[in-house]
């Protein structure tokens, strides 16, 4: 397919954006678009400059016979702050308060535009880490984990609190529910996660931390490594064991009786 340079750069840009973290040889583009390898190299250099200056992401060139280019999605801190500040304002609405110190998030975590932006922010926060899979529990965090996994171009696995026959053979662990102090059980299909995987845990709302601790315990059963934990929002008033995590938003005050909630930016920008 013979294209003019301007047309070729558009389709190459689109390919890279839709295939993040994938090594693609220059020969692939040269053969597909019937262009010299040197011309493709010049195209990539122009796209690389535009992507990096606009905060879309970075393009790495890998030399050698098996080399090529790899696109790593990104987001500028300015854009990320703008997204999170808008979410903070939405979450600060008093009609979002639910019994038990929770916040209504379903509308936010079901909006594709928000999910895509949050996925980019979380993926960017763990840029430079090798991640083989994203893990979450079967709650409202599933769309969020899916969005992050899509940006990272890796599978996402769903931990369940109830045993389903469709999951096949499973591994289970007991964990202390942070919200009720009850001992509960969670399950993960043996086929869901490859042994020795490097896993990023993503959840929607961090309260007591019991659910995340349970997922960390599951990782040991699969001989896998925890890369990090990211949550959409955390309840800063809740007592929990020391835990390393990144949060986009922090609920610093919540009073169900007076219908008052105060939401701040989380620690996602902390160095």
C-alpha positions as protocol buffer text, in pm:
chain_id: "A"
residue {
  index: 1
  type: UNK
  ca { x: 0 y: 0 z: 0 }
}
residue {
  index: 2
  type: UNK
  ca { x: 178 y: 309 z: -128 }
}
residue {
  index: 3
  type: UNK
  ca { x: 110 y: 625 z: 75 }
}
residue {
  index: 4
  type: UNK
  ca { x: 236 y: 981 z: 80 }
}
residue {
  index: 5
  type: UNK
  ca { x: 455 y: 1070 z: 380 }
}
residue {
  index: 6
  type: UNK
  ca { x: 180 y: 1268 z: 554 }
}
residue {
  index: 7
  type: UNK
  ca { x: -63 y: 977 z: 515 }
}
residue {
  index: 8
  type: UNK
  ca { x: 200 y: 725 z: 621 }
}
residue {
  index: 9
  type: UNK
  ca { x: 277 y: 917 z: 941 }
}
residue {
  index: 10
  type: UNK
  ca { x: -91 y: 924 z: 1034 }
}
residue {
  index: 11
  type: UNK
  ca { x: -134 y: 547 z: 1002 }
}
residue {
  index: 12
  type: UNK
  ca { x: 198 y: 472 z: 1176 }
}
residue {
  index: 13
  type: UNK
  ca { x: 98 y: 700 z: 1464 }
}
residue {
  index: 14
  type: UNK
  ca { x: -237 y: 525 z: 1489 }
}
residue {
  index: 15
  type: UNK
  ca { x: -67 y: 184 z: 1487 }
}
residue {
  index: 16
  type: UNK
  ca { x: 173 y: 280 z: 1767 }
}
residue {
  index: 17
  type: UNK
  ca { x: -103 y: 424 z: 1987 }
}
residue {
  index: 18
  type: UNK
  ca { x: -309 y: 107 z: 1946 }
}
residue {
  index: 19
  type: UNK
  ca { x: -13 y: -126 z: 2006 }
}
residue {
  index: 20
  type: UNK
  ca { x: 165 y: 9 z: 2316 }
}
residue {
  index: 21
  type: UNK
  ca { x: 467 y: -173 z: 2462 }
}
residue {
  index: 22
  type: UNK
  ca { x: 498 y: -382 z: 2145 }
}
residue {
  index: 23
  type: UNK
  ca { x: 828 y: -404 z: 1957 }
}
residue {
  index: 24
  type: UNK
  ca { x: 767 y: -348 z: 1586 }
}
residue {
  index: 25
  type: UNK
  ca { x: 1047 y: -361 z: 1330 }
}
residue {
  index: 26
  type: UNK
  ca { x: 1097 y: -81 z: 1080 }
}
residue {
  index: 27
  type: UNK
  ca { x: 1085 y: -344 z: 806 }
}
residue {
  index: 28
  type: UNK
  ca { x: 722 y: -413 z: 899 }
}
residue {
  index: 29
  type: UNK
  ca { x: 628 y: -54 z: 817 }
}
residue {
  index: 30
  type: UNK
  ca { x: 858 y: -39 z: 513 }
}
residue {
  index: 31
  type: UNK
  ca { x: 704 y: -348 z: 355 }
}
residue {
  index: 32
  type: UNK
  ca { x: 346 y: -257 z: 440 }
}
residue {
  index: 33
  type: UNK
  ca { x: 366 y: 98 z: 307 }
}
residue {
  index: 34
  type: UNK
  ca { x: 615 y: 31 z: 24 }
}
residue {
  index: 35
  type: UNK
  ca { x: 871 y: 280 z: 152 }
}
residue {
  index: 36
  type: UNK
  ca { x: 1244 y: 277 z: 210 }
}
residue {
  index: 37
  type: UNK
  ca { x: 1355 y: 186 z: 561 }
}
residue {
  index: 38
  type: UNK
  ca { x: 1538 y: 520 z: 583 }
}
residue {
  index: 39
  type: UNK
  ca { x: 1213 y: 703 z: 505 }
}
residue {
  index: 40
  type: UNK
  ca { x: 1031 y: 510 z: 778 }
}
residue {
  index: 41
  type: UNK
  ca { x: 1311 y: 600 z: 1019 }
}
residue {
  index: 42
  type: UNK
  ca { x: 1263 y: 969 z: 936 }
}
residue {
  index: 43
  type: UNK
  ca { x: 886 y: 932 z: 987 }
}
residue {
  index: 44
  type: UNK
  ca { x: 941 y: 776 z: 1330 }
}
residue {
  index: 45
  type: UNK
  ca { x: 1177 y: 1058 z: 1432 }
}
residue {
  index: 46
  type: UNK
  ca { x: 911 y: 1320 z: 1349 }
}
residue {
  index: 47
  type: UNK
  ca { x: 636 y: 1123 z: 1526 }
}
residue {
  index: 48
  type: UNK
  ca { x: 861 y: 1070 z: 1829 }
}
residue {
  index: 49
  type: UNK
  ca { x: 922 y: 1444 z: 1865 }
}
residue {
  index: 50
  type: UNK
  ca { x: 551 y: 1526 z: 1831 }
}
residue {
  index: 51
  type: UNK
  ca { x: 444 y: 1255 z: 2079 }
}
residue {
  index: 52
  type: UNK
  ca { x: 694 y: 1361 z: 2343 }
}
residue {
  index: 53
  type: UNK
  ca { x: 628 y: 1735 z: 2310 }
}
residue {
  index: 54
  type: UNK
  ca { x: 251 y: 1684 z: 2337 }
}
residue {
  index: 55
  type: UNK
  ca { x: 270 y: 1436 z: 2626 }
}
residue {
  index: 56
  type: UNK
  ca { x: 117 y: 1149 z: 2428 }
}
residue {
  index: 57
  type: UNK
  ca { x: 406 y: 919 z: 2515 }
}
residue {
  index: 58
  type: UNK
  ca { x: 756 y: 811 z: 2426 }
}
residue {
  index: 59
  type: UNK
  ca { x: 896 y: 613 z: 2133 }
}
residue {
  index: 60
  type: UNK
  ca { x: 1207 y: 406 z: 2198 }
}
residue {
  index: 61
  type: UNK
  ca { x: 1424 y: 284 z: 1912 }
}
residue {
  index: 62
  type: UNK
  ca { x: 1584 y: -57 z: 1966 }
}
residue {
  index: 63
  type: UNK
  ca { x: 1889 y: -121 z: 1751 }
}
residue {
  index: 64
  type: UNK
  ca { x: 2011 y: -453 z: 1612 }
}
residue {
  index: 65
  type: UNK
  ca { x: 1879 y: -722 z: 1381 }
}
residue {
  index: 66
  type: UNK
  ca { x: 1575 y: -786 z: 1600 }
}
residue {
  index: 67
  type: UNK
  ca { x: 1525 y: -418 z: 1681 }
}
residue {
  index: 68
  type: UNK
  ca { x: 1249 y: -174 z: 1601 }
}
residue {
  index: 69
  type: UNK
  ca { x: 1037 y: 79 z: 1786 }
}
residue {
  index: 70
  type: UNK
  ca { x: 832 y: 59 z: 2107 }
}
residue {
  index: 71
  type: UNK
  ca { x: 565 y: 311 z: 2204 }
}
residue {
  index: 72
  type: UNK
  ca { x: 514 y: 381 z: 2576 }
}
residue {
  index: 73
  type: UNK
  ca { x: 194 y: 581 z: 2645 }
}
residue {
  index: 74
  type: UNK
  ca { x: 220 y: 878 z: 2877 }
}
residue {
  index: 75
  type: UNK
  ca { x: 38 y: 1182 z: 3007 }
}
residue {
  index: 76
  type: UNK
  ca { x: 173 y: 1520 z: 3111 }
}
residue {
  index: 77
  type: UNK
  ca { x: 148 y: 1613 z: 3479 }
}
residue {
  index: 78
  type: UNK
  ca { x: -54 y: 1920 z: 3381 }
}
residue {
  index: 79
  type: UNK
  ca { x: -316 y: 1710 z: 3202 }
}
residue {
  index: 80
  type: UNK
  ca { x: -318 y: 1448 z: 3479 }
}
residue {
  index: 81
  type: UNK
  ca { x: -373 y: 1712 z: 3747 }
}
residue {
  index: 82
  type: UNK
  ca { x: -656 y: 1866 z: 3548 }
}
residue {
  index: 83
  type: UNK
  ca { x: -830 y: 1528 z: 3517 }
}
residue {
  index: 84
  type: UNK
  ca { x: -792 y: 1448 z: 3888 }
}
residue {
  index: 85
  type: UNK
  ca { x: -903 y: 1795 z: 3998 }
}
residue {
  index: 86
  type: UNK
  ca { x: -1222 y: 1756 z: 3793 }
}
residue {
  index: 87
  type: UNK
  ca { x: -1280 y: 1417 z: 3957 }
}
residue {
  index: 88
  type: UNK
  ca { x: -1217 y: 1570 z: 4300 }
}
residue {
  index: 89
  type: UNK
  ca { x: -1487 y: 1830 z: 4235 }
}
residue {
  index: 90
  type: UNK
  ca { x: -1732 y: 1560 z: 4124 }
}
residue {
  index: 91
  type: UNK
  ca { x: -1659 y: 1343 z: 4427 }
}
residue {
  index: 92
  type: UNK
  ca { x: -1705 y: 1637 z: 4664 }
}
residue {
  index: 93
  type: UNK
  ca { x: -2079 y: 1647 z: 4596 }
}
residue {
  index: 94
  type: UNK
  ca { x: -2263 y: 1567 z: 4918 }
}
residue {
  index: 95
  type: UNK
  ca { x: -2519 y: 1342 z: 4746 }
}
residue {
  index: 96
  type: UNK
  ca { x: -2243 y: 1086 z: 4681 }
}
residue {
  index: 97
  type: UNK
  ca { x: -2211 y: 984 z: 5047 }
}
residue {
  index: 98
  type: UNK
  ca { x: -2321 y: 625 z: 5116 }
}
residue {
  index: 99
  type: UNK
  ca { x: -2372 y: 446 z: 5449 }
}
residue {
  index: 100
  type: UNK
  ca { x: -2055 y: 301 z: 5600 }
}
residue {
  index: 101
  type: UNK
  ca { x: -1826 y: 579 z: 5484 }
}
residue {
  index: 102
  type: UNK
  ca { x: -1830 y: 491 z: 5115 }
}
residue {
  index: 103
  type: UNK
  ca { x: -1864 y: 724 z: 4816 }
}
residue {
  index: 104
  type: UNK
  ca { x: -2083 y: 660 z: 4511 }
}
residue {
  index: 105
  type: UNK
  ca { x: -1841 y: 608 z: 4221 }
}
residue {
  index: 106
  type: UNK
  ca { x: -2036 y: 399 z: 3972 }
}
residue {
  index: 107
  type: UNK
  ca { x: -2111 y: 684 z: 3732 }
}
residue {
  index: 108
  type: UNK
  ca { x: -1746 y: 794 z: 3725 }
}
residue {
  index: 109
  type: UNK
  ca { x: -1611 y: 441 z: 3683 }
}
residue {
  index: 110
  type: UNK
  ca { x: -1847 y: 364 z: 3396 }
}
residue {
  index: 111
  type: UNK
  ca { x: -1762 y: 666 z: 3180 }
}
residue {
  index: 112
  type: UNK
  ca { x: -1521 y: 565 z: 2899 }
}
residue {
  index: 113
  type: UNK
  ca { x: -1355 y: 907 z: 2876 }
}
residue {
  index: 114
  type: UNK
  ca { x: -1278 y: 907 z: 3250 }
}
residue {
  index: 115
  type: UNK
  ca { x: -1160 y: 546 z: 3248 }
}
residue {
  index: 116
  type: UNK
  ca { x: -922 y: 610 z: 2959 }
}
residue {
  index: 117
  type: UNK
  ca { x: -771 y: 915 z: 3130 }
}
residue {
  index: 118
  type: UNK
  ca { x: -739 y: 742 z: 3468 }
}
residue {
  index: 119
  type: UNK
  ca { x: -590 y: 436 z: 3297 }
}
residue {
  index: 120
  type: UNK
  ca { x: -323 y: 657 z: 3139 }
}
residue {
  index: 121
  type: UNK
  ca { x: -248 y: 826 z: 3472 }
}
residue {
  index: 122
  type: UNK
  ca { x: -204 y: 499 z: 3663 }
}
residue {
  index: 123
  type: UNK
  ca { x: -3 y: 335 z: 3385 }
}
residue {
  index: 124
  type: UNK
  ca { x: 222 y: 641 z: 3368 }
}
residue {
  index: 125
  type: UNK
  ca { x: 279 y: 629 z: 3747 }
}
residue {
  index: 126
  type: UNK
  ca { x: 433 y: 283 z: 3707 }
}
residue {
  index: 127
  type: UNK
  ca { x: 622 y: 356 z: 3386 }
}
residue {
  index: 128
  type: UNK
  ca { x: 958 y: 182 z: 3380 }
}
residue {
  index: 129
  type: UNK
  ca { x: 833 y: -120 z: 3575 }
}
residue {
  index: 130
  type: UNK
  ca { x: 792 y: -451 z: 3397 }
}
residue {
  index: 131
  type: UNK
  ca { x: 427 y: -551 z: 3442 }
}
residue {
  index: 132
  type: UNK
  ca { x: 286 y: -882 z: 3319 }
}
residue {
  index: 133
  type: UNK
  ca { x: -72 y: -849 z: 3446 }
}
residue {
  index: 134
  type: UNK
  ca { x: -317 y: -622 z: 3626 }
}
residue {
  index: 135
  type: UNK
  ca { x: -519 y: -772 z: 3911 }
}
residue {
  index: 136
  type: UNK
  ca { x: -843 y: -656 z: 4073 }
}
residue {
  index: 137
  type: UNK
  ca { x: -1133 y: -799 z: 4270 }
}
residue {
  index: 138
  type: UNK
  ca { x: -1480 y: -848 z: 4119 }
}
residue {
  index: 139
  type: UNK
  ca { x: -1628 y: -508 z: 4214 }
}
residue {
  index: 140
  type: UNK
  ca { x: -1656 y: -165 z: 4054 }
}
residue {
  index: 141
  type: UNK
  ca { x: -1278 y: -177 z: 4009 }
}
residue {
  index: 142
  type: UNK
  ca { x: -1308 y: -413 z: 3711 }
}
residue {
  index: 143
  type: UNK
  ca { x: -1357 y: -141 z: 3444 }
}
residue {
  index: 144
  type: UNK
  ca { x: -1071 y: 57 z: 3598 }
}
residue {
  index: 145
  type: UNK
  ca { x: -834 y: -242 z: 3595 }
}
residue {
  index: 146
  type: UNK
  ca { x: -939 y: -315 z: 3237 }
}
residue {
  index: 147
  type: UNK
  ca { x: -855 y: 43 z: 3137 }
}
residue {
  index: 148
  type: UNK
  ca { x: -510 y: 23 z: 3297 }
}
residue {
  index: 149
  type: UNK
  ca { x: -439 y: -318 z: 3141 }
}
residue {
  index: 150
  type: UNK
  ca { x: -544 y: -183 z: 2802 }
}
residue {
  index: 151
  type: UNK
  ca { x: -292 y: 101 z: 2826 }
}
residue {
  index: 152
  type: UNK
  ca { x: -18 y: -137 z: 2944 }
}
residue {
  index: 153
  type: UNK
  ca { x: -119 y: -395 z: 2679 }
}
residue {
  index: 154
  type: UNK
  ca { x: -123 y: -679 z: 2933 }
}
residue {
  index: 155
  type: UNK
  ca { x: -396 y: -919 z: 3057 }
}
residue {
  index: 156
  type: UNK
  ca { x: -605 y: -834 z: 3362 }
}
residue {
  index: 157
  type: UNK
  ca { x: -720 y: -1097 z: 3608 }
}
residue {
  index: 158
  type: UNK
  ca { x: -1028 y: -1087 z: 3830 }
}
residue {
  index: 159
  type: UNK
  ca { x: -1023 y: -1223 z: 4184 }
}
residue {
  index: 160
  type: UNK
  ca { x: -1365 y: -1340 z: 4304 }
}
residue {
  index: 161
  type: UNK
  ca { x: -1522 y: -1362 z: 4647 }
}
residue {
  index: 162
  type: UNK
  ca { x: -1746 y: -1652 z: 4549 }
}
residue {
  index: 163
  type: UNK
  ca { x: -1656 y: -1978 z: 4379 }
}
residue {
  index: 164
  type: UNK
  ca { x: -1790 y: -2015 z: 4024 }
}
residue {
  index: 165
  type: UNK
  ca { x: -1781 y: -2344 z: 3835 }
}
residue {
  index: 166
  type: UNK
  ca { x: -1694 y: -2158 z: 3516 }
}
residue {
  index: 167
  type: UNK
  ca { x: -1359 y: -2059 z: 3669 }
}
residue {
  index: 168
  type: UNK
  ca { x: -1235 y: -2419 z: 3671 }
}
residue {
  index: 169
  type: UNK
  ca { x: -968 y: -2515 z: 3923 }
}
residue {
  index: 170
  type: UNK
  ca { x: -897 y: -2228 z: 4163 }
}
residue {
  index: 171
  type: UNK
  ca { x: -659 y: -2114 z: 4436 }
}
residue {
  index: 172
  type: UNK
  ca { x: -815 y: -1957 z: 4746 }
}
residue {
  index: 173
  type: UNK
  ca { x: -692 y: -1759 z: 5046 }
}
residue {
  index: 174
  type: UNK
  ca { x: -856 y: -1634 z: 5363 }
}
residue {
  index: 175
  type: UNK
  ca { x: -832 y: -1265 z: 5443 }
}
residue {
  index: 176
  type: UNK
  ca { x: -962 y: -1024 z: 5706 }
}
residue {
  index: 177
  type: UNK
  ca { x: -1216 y: -787 z: 5556 }
}
residue {
  index: 178
  type: UNK
  ca { x: -1101 y: -436 z: 5641 }
}
residue {
  index: 179
  type: UNK
  ca { x: -1456 y: -303 z: 5659 }
}
residue {
  index: 180
  type: UNK
  ca { x: -1606 y: -570 z: 5886 }
}
residue {
  index: 181
  type: UNK
  ca { x: -1311 y: -753 z: 6049 }
}
residue {
  index: 182
  type: UNK
  ca { x: -1466 y: -1081 z: 5932 }
}
residue {
  index: 183
  type: UNK
  ca { x: -1258 y: -1362 z: 5789 }
}
residue {
  index: 184
  type: UNK
  ca { x: -1359 y: -1405 z: 5426 }
}
residue {
  index: 185
  type: UNK
  ca { x: -1230 y: -1601 z: 5128 }
}
residue {
  index: 186
  type: UNK
  ca { x: -1126 y: -1502 z: 4778 }
}
residue {
  index: 187
  type: UNK
  ca { x: -1060 y: -1718 z: 4472 }
}
residue {
  index: 188
  type: UNK
  ca { x: -852 y: -1696 z: 4156 }
}
residue {
  index: 189
  type: UNK
  ca { x: -860 y: -1939 z: 3866 }
}
residue {
  index: 190
  type: UNK
  ca { x: -532 y: -2126 z: 3820 }
}
residue {
  index: 191
  type: UNK
  ca { x: -548 y: -2042 z: 3450 }
}
residue {
  index: 192
  type: UNK
  ca { x: -585 y: -1669 z: 3510 }
}
residue {
  index: 193
  type: UNK
  ca { x: -230 y: -1589 z: 3614 }
}
residue {
  index: 194
  type: UNK
  ca { x: 97 y: -1739 z: 3496 }
}
residue {
  index: 195
  type: UNK
  ca { x: 348 y: -1829 z: 3770 }
}
residue {
  index: 196
  type: UNK
  ca { x: 631 y: -1579 z: 3828 }
}
residue {
  index: 197
  type: UNK
  ca { x: 426 y: -1288 z: 3693 }
}
residue {
  index: 198
  type: UNK
  ca { x: 489 y: -928 z: 3792 }
}
residue {
  index: 199
  type: UNK
  ca { x: 151 y: -787 z: 3892 }
}
residue {
  index: 200
  type: UNK
  ca { x: -1 y: -442 z: 3943 }
}
residue {
  index: 201
  type: UNK
  ca { x: -304 y: -444 z: 4175 }
}
residue {
  index: 202
  type: UNK
  ca { x: -575 y: -188 z: 4094 }
}
residue {
  index: 203
  type: UNK
  ca { x: -885 y: -119 z: 4306 }
}
residue {
  index: 204
  type: UNK
  ca { x: -1160 y: 141 z: 4313 }
}
residue {
  index: 205
  type: UNK
  ca { x: -1177 y: 238 z: 4682 }
}
residue {
  index: 206
  type: UNK
  ca { x: -929 y: 171 z: 4962 }
}
residue {
  index: 207
  type: UNK
  ca { x: -1087 y: 155 z: 5306 }
}
residue {
  index: 208
  type: UNK
  ca { x: -934 y: -87 z: 5556 }
}
residue {
  index: 209
  type: UNK
  ca { x: -701 y: -254 z: 5307 }
}
residue {
  index: 210
  type: UNK
  ca { x: -816 y: -611 z: 5373 }
}
residue {
  index: 211
  type: UNK
  ca { x: -911 y: -684 z: 5012 }
}
residue {
  index: 212
  type: UNK
  ca { x: -575 y: -567 z: 4880 }
}
residue {
  index: 213
  type: UNK
  ca { x: -392 y: -768 z: 5147 }
}
residue {
  index: 214
  type: UNK
  ca { x: -587 y: -1074 z: 5033 }
}
residue {
  index: 215
  type: UNK
  ca { x: -483 y: -1021 z: 4672 }
}
residue {
  index: 216
  type: UNK
  ca { x: -120 y: -982 z: 4779 }
}
residue {
  index: 217
  type: UNK
  ca { x: -149 y: -1318 z: 4959 }
}
residue {
  index: 218
  type: UNK
  ca { x: -287 y: -1474 z: 4640 }
}
residue {
  index: 219
  type: UNK
  ca { x: 20 y: -1358 z: 4449 }
}
residue {
  index: 220
  type: UNK
  ca { x: 245 y: -1565 z: 4675 }
}
residue {
  index: 221
  type: UNK
  ca { x: 38 y: -1874 z: 4587 }
}
residue {
  index: 222
  type: UNK
  ca { x: 127 y: -1812 z: 4222 }
}
residue {
  index: 223
  type: UNK
  ca { x: 495 y: -1739 z: 4300 }
}
residue {
  index: 224
  type: UNK
  ca { x: 432 y: -1394 z: 4157 }
}
residue {
  index: 225
  type: UNK
  ca { x: 566 y: -1050 z: 4249 }
}
residue {
  index: 226
  type: UNK
  ca { x: 376 y: -737 z: 4349 }
}
residue {
  index: 227
  type: UNK
  ca { x: 489 y: -439 z: 4140 }
}
residue {
  index: 228
  type: UNK
  ca { x: 261 y: -191 z: 4312 }
}
residue {
  index: 229
  type: UNK
  ca { x: -91 y: -97 z: 4420 }
}
residue {
  index: 230
  type: UNK
  ca { x: -303 y: 180 z: 4269 }
}
residue {
  index: 231
  type: UNK
  ca { x: -646 y: 291 z: 4388 }
}
residue {
  index: 232
  type: UNK
  ca { x: -892 y: 539 z: 4243 }
}
residue {
  index: 233
  type: UNK
  ca { x: -969 y: 681 z: 4588 }
}
residue {
  index: 234
  type: UNK
  ca { x: -881 y: 615 z: 4952 }
}
residue {
  index: 235
  type: UNK
  ca { x: -1054 y: 691 z: 5280 }
}
residue {
  index: 236
  type: UNK
  ca { x: -785 y: 873 z: 5478 }
}
residue {
  index: 237
  type: UNK
  ca { x: -988 y: 847 z: 5800 }
}
residue {
  index: 238
  type: UNK
  ca { x: -973 y: 469 z: 5803 }
}
residue {
  index: 239
  type: UNK
  ca { x: -709 y: 293 z: 6013 }
}
residue {
  index: 240
  type: UNK
  ca { x: -509 y: 32 z: 5824 }
}
residue {
  index: 241
  type: UNK
  ca { x: -179 y: -150 z: 5839 }
}
residue {
  index: 242
  type: UNK
  ca { x: 112 y: 25 z: 5672 }
}
residue {
  index: 243
  type: UNK
  ca { x: 77 y: -25 z: 5299 }
}
residue {
  index: 244
  type: UNK
  ca { x: 253 y: 120 z: 4995 }
}
residue {
  index: 245
  type: UNK
  ca { x: 8 y: 239 z: 4732 }
}
residue {
  index: 246
  type: UNK
  ca { x: -69 y: 522 z: 4494 }
}
residue {
  index: 247
  type: UNK
  ca { x: -406 y: 697 z: 4508 }
}
residue {
  index: 248
  type: UNK
  ca { x: -560 y: 949 z: 4271 }
}
residue {
  index: 249
  type: UNK
  ca { x: -797 y: 1092 z: 4530 }
}
residue {
  index: 250
  type: UNK
  ca { x: -816 y: 1103 z: 4908 }
}
residue {
  index: 251
  type: UNK
  ca { x: -1136 y: 1137 z: 5110 }
}
residue {
  index: 252
  type: UNK
  ca { x: -1001 y: 1330 z: 5409 }
}
residue {
  index: 253
  type: UNK
  ca { x: -1335 y: 1402 z: 5578 }
}
residue {
  index: 254
  type: UNK
  ca { x: -1667 y: 1225 z: 5556 }
}
residue {
  index: 255
  type: UNK
  ca { x: -1965 y: 1269 z: 5786 }
}
residue {
  index: 256
  type: UNK
  ca { x: -2274 y: 1068 z: 5697 }
}
residue {
  index: 257
  type: UNK
  ca { x: -2494 y: 1248 z: 5951 }
}
residue {
  index: 258
  type: UNK
  ca { x: -2415 y: 1599 z: 5831 }
}
residue {
  index: 259
  type: UNK
  ca { x: -2383 y: 1487 z: 5468 }
}
residue {
  index: 260
  type: UNK
  ca { x: -2037 y: 1643 z: 5443 }
}
residue {
  index: 261
  type: UNK
  ca { x: -1741 y: 1514 z: 5243 }
}
residue {
  index: 262
  type: UNK
  ca { x: -1400 y: 1664 z: 5172 }
}
residue {
  index: 263
  type: UNK
  ca { x: -1193 y: 1520 z: 4888 }
}
residue {
  index: 264
  type: UNK
  ca { x: -831 y: 1604 z: 4810 }
}
residue {
  index: 265
  type: UNK
  ca { x: -573 y: 1492 z: 4557 }
}
residue {
  index: 266
  type: UNK
  ca { x: -410 y: 1162 z: 4651 }
}
residue {
  index: 267
  type: UNK
  ca { x: -40 y: 1076 z: 4656 }
}
residue {
  index: 268
  type: UNK
  ca { x: -16 y: 989 z: 4285 }
}
residue {
  index: 269
  type: UNK
  ca { x: 217 y: 1286 z: 4222 }
}
residue {
  index: 270
  type: UNK
  ca { x: 441 y: 1224 z: 4524 }
}
residue {
  index: 271
  type: UNK
  ca { x: 797 y: 1144 z: 4426 }
}
